[in-house]
Amino acid sequence: MRTTMLLLSAAILAGPVISQAADIAPVLAPQPQPANPDKWTFSVSPYFWIAGITGDTAVFGLPEVHVDESFSDILSDLDFAFMVAGDARYDRFSVVTDITYSRITTDAATPRGVLADEVDLKQETFAALIGAGYAVLEDPRGRLDVIGGVKIWYTETTISFSGGPLGGASAKDDATWVDAMAGVRGVYSITPTIYLTAWGLIGAGGADLDWDVMAGIGYKWNDAISAMAGYRALGVNYSNDTLTNDIVEHGPILGVVFHF
């Protein structure tokens, strides 16, 4: 991330630019067929995604720059992140949602210090998936849902300068878009306590392409709490007149699921 910031400083003052935006979608561990299908059941899942980012980004209408950041690079400049998913189910029908937010800030001295001594970067990313599902296959050991919905994205990048002629100046580039999403998710119980879970989503709309896949294994501690670990990859390709965000985010994922 420090390398990324130095490149960004140079871009604002003299040439190319670099930025990054990423997101996350549903971390749900759908459980097999409930004992009472005529009753609403709910699950809430806070989760953590240990992901790196690769791809091409640009802000303020400047040329694209390639990004290749590991999770440790990103973590050093991460201020705050919030990730939670939810699921409500009645018989074969379900409502799913996933809300994520992250804020990254970093700073670096400008290459020559002529127009400014330091440049600060703050980037905020918000995404929310809202969808509905229907179980096309279901039995006591597993289930396969077809799901569809919309995913709302918002990203904002703010650049601020300190010292020199540009000291006190700042600029902001932001974008909001909505993508239609569709796909499948499933779960299969290997034993009464161990299960496999996976999903695949793909869509488009404001973005040219938006996709998300995951496979993992879960452990059911009791009827109220389970845990899941797996691997996830997500990609989005969005651009407008000033901003480009063509990235892939991938890495291990960990979640705890509360059922009630």
C-alpha positions in Angstrom: 0.0 0.0 0.0 2.9 2.4 0.7 4.1 1.8 -2.8 0.6 2.4 -4.2 0.5 5.7 -2.3 3.8 6.9 -3.7 2.6 6.1 -7.2 -0.6 8.1 -6.5 1.3 11.1 -5.3 3.4 11.1 -8.5 0.2 10.8 -10.6 -1.6 13.8 -9.1 1.5 16.0 -9.6 2.9 14.8 -12.8 1.4 11.7 -14.5 -0.4 8.3 -13.9 -2.7 7.5 -11.0 -3.5 4.5 -8.8 -6.5 3.8 -6.6 -8.4 0.8 -5.4 -11.9 -0.3 -4.6 -13.2 -3.6 -3.6 -16.0 -5.3 -2.1 -17.5 -8.3 -0.6 -21.0 -10.3 -1.1 -23.0 -12.8 1.0 -21.4 -15.0 3.6 -24.3 -17.2 4.4 -24.2 -20.8 5.6 -27.7 -22.0 4.6 -28.6 -24.9 6.8 -30.5 -28.1 5.7 -34.3 -28.3 5.7 -35.7 -27.1 9.1 -37.8 -29.4 11.2 -40.7 -27.0 11.0 -40.9 -25.5 7.4 -44.0 -23.5 8.2 -42.0 -21.2 10.6 -39.7 -18.3 9.8 -36.1 -19.0 10.6 -33.3 -16.4 10.6 -29.5 -16.3 10.5 -27.0 -13.5 11.0 -23.3 -13.9 10.0 -20.5 -11.5 10.8 -17.4 -12.5 8.8 -13.8 -11.6 7.9 -12.3 -11.9 4.5 -8.5 -12.1 4.3 -8.3 -10.9 0.7 -5.8 -9.3 -1.6 -6.6 -7.2 -4.7 -5.3 -7.3 -8.3 -6.5 -5.4 -11.3 -6.5 -2.0 -13.0 -7.8 1.2 -11.4 -7.9 5.0 -12.1 -9.5 8.1 -10.6 -10.0 11.7 -11.6 -9.9 10.7 -15.3 -6.2 9.9 -15.2 -4.6 6.9 -16.9 -5.1 3.4 -15.4 -2.5 1.8 -13.2 -2.2 -1.8 -12.4 -2.7 -2.8 -8.7 -1.4 -5.9 -7.0 -1.8 -5.6 -3.2 -1.6 -8.4 -0.7 -3.8 -8.5 2.4 -1.0 -7.4 4.6 -0.4 -4.4 2.3 -4.1 -3.4 2.7 -4.3 -4.2 6.4 -1.6 -1.7 7.3 -3.8 1.2 6.1 -7.2 -0.2 7.0 -9.0 2.1 9.4 -12.3 0.2 9.7 -14.3 -2.6 8.1 -17.7 -3.9 8.7 -19.1 -7.1 7.1 -22.3 -8.9 8.0 -24.8 -11.0 6.1 -28.4 -12.1 6.9 -30.9 -14.8 5.8 -34.6 -15.1 6.5 -36.3 -18.4 5.4 -39.9 -19.6 5.2 -40.4 -23.1 3.7 -38.6 -23.1 0.3 -38.4 -19.3 0.1 -35.6 -17.1 1.5 -34.6 -13.4 1.6 -30.8 -12.7 1.7 -28.8 -9.6 2.4 -25.2 -8.7 2.7 -23.8 -5.3 3.8 -20.1 -4.3 3.8 -18.2 -1.1 4.5 -14.5 -0.4 4.5 -12.4 2.7 4.9 -8.7 3.0 4.0 -6.4 6.0 4.6 -2.7 6.5 3.9 -0.3 9.2 3.3 3.1 9.8 1.6 5.6 12.5 0.8 5.3 13.7 -2.8 8.2 12.7 -5.0 9.7 16.2 -5.4 7.8 18.3 -2.9 7.4 21.2 -5.3 3.6 21.7 -5.3 2.9 19.9 -2.0 4.9 18.2 0.8 2.5 15.4 1.4 -0.6 13.8 -0.1 -3.3 12.0 1.9 -5.6 9.4 0.4 -8.9 8.2 1.9 -11.1 5.6 0.2 -14.5 4.4 1.4 -16.3 1.5 -0.2 -19.9 0.3 0.6 -21.8 -2.6 -1.0 -25.1 -4.1 -0.2 -26.7 -7.2 -1.8 -30.5 -7.7 -1.4 -32.0 -10.8 -2.9 -34.6 -13.6 -2.8 -34.1 -17.3 -3.2 -36.1 -20.5 -3.8 -35.0 -24.0 -2.9 -35.2 -26.1 -6.1 -33.7 -29.2 -4.3 -34.2 -29.8 -0.6 -34.0 -32.8 1.8 -32.9 -33.3 5.5 -29.2 -33.4 4.5 -28.9 -30.6 2.0 -30.4 -27.9 -0.2 -29.8 -26.0 -3.5 -31.2 -22.5 -3.8 -31.6 -20.4 -6.9 -31.2 -16.7 -5.9 -31.6 -13.4 -7.6 -31.4 -9.8 -6.5 -29.6 -6.5 -6.8 -26.2 -5.3 -5.6 -25.6 -1.6 -4.7 -22.1 -0.2 -4.9 -20.7 3.1 -3.6 -17.0 4.1 -3.7 -15.5 7.5 -2.8 -11.8 8.5 -3.1 -10.6 11.8 -1.5 -7.1 13.3 -2.1 -5.8 16.0 0.2 -2.5 18.0 0.0 -0.4 19.4 2.8 2.3 22.0 2.4 3.5 23.9 -0.7 1.3 25.8 -3.2 -1.4 23.0 -3.1 -1.5 22.9 0.7 -5.1 22.7 1.9 -6.4 21.6 -1.5 -8.5 18.4 -1.9 -10.4 16.6 -4.6 -13.1 13.8 -4.5 -14.1 11.2 -7.0 -17.0 9.0 -6.3 -19.4 6.6 -8.0 -22.6 4.8 -7.3 -24.1 1.9 -9.4 -26.4 -1.0 -9.2 -26.0 -4.5 -10.7 -28.6 -7.3 -11.1 -27.3 -10.5 -9.7 -28.3 -14.2 -10.1 -26.9 -17.6 -9.2 -27.0 -20.6 -6.9 -26.0 -21.5 -3.3 -26.1 -24.8 -1.6 -25.2 -26.7 1.5 -24.7 -30.4 2.2 -24.3 -32.1 5.6 -21.5 -34.7 5.6 -22.3 -35.5 9.3 -24.7 -34.0 11.8 -22.0 -31.3 12.7 -19.9 -30.9 9.5 -21.3 -29.4 6.3 -20.1 -28.2 2.9 -21.3 -24.9 1.5 -20.8 -23.0 -1.7 -22.3 -20.2 -3.9 -21.8 -18.7 -7.3 -23.3 -15.3 -8.4 -22.9 -13.3 -11.7 -24.5 -10.1 -12.9 -24.1 -6.8 -14.6 -25.9 -3.4 -14.9 -23.9 -0.3 -13.9 -20.8 -2.6 -14.1 -19.9 -4.5 -17.2 -19.4 -7.6 -15.1 -19.9 -8.5 -11.4 -19.3 -12.0 -10.1 -18.7 -13.8 -6.8 -17.8 -17.4 -6.0 -17.0 -19.3 -2.7 -16.6 -22.8 -1.4 -16.1 -23.7 2.2 -16.6 -26.1 5.1 -18.6 -25.5 8.2 -19.0 -26.9 11.7 -22.2 -26.8 13.7 -21.5 -26.2 17.3 -25.2 -26.4 18.3 -28.6 -25.4 16.9 -27.8 -21.7 17.5 -24.2 -21.3 16.3 -22.0 -22.6 13.5 -18.7 -21.5 11.9 -17.4 -21.6 8.4 -14.0 -21.4 6.7 -13.4 -21.3 2.9 -12.0 -19.5 0.0 -13.7 -16.7 -2.0 -13.1 -14.7 -5.2 -15.0 -11.7 -6.4 -14.6 -9.5 -9.5 -16.1 -6.3 -10.7 -15.5 -4.3 -13.9 -16.9 -0.8 -13.6 -15.9 2.5 -15.3 -17.3 6.0 -16.0 -15.8 9.2 -17.4 -13.4 9.6 -14.5 -13.2 6.4 -12.5 -12.2 2.8 -13.5 -12.5 -0.2 -11.2 -11.6 -3.5 -12.9 -10.4 -5.6 -10.0 -10.4 -9.2 -8.6 -10.4 -9.8 -4.9 -9.6 -13.2 -3.5 -8.5 -15.0 -0.3 -9.6 -17.1 2.7 -12.8 -16.3 4.4 -14.0 -16.9 8.0 -17.5 -16.5 9.4 -19.7 -17.2 12.4 -23.4 -17.9 11.8 -26.0 -17.3 14.5 -29.3 -19.1 13.9 -32.6 -18.3 15.6 
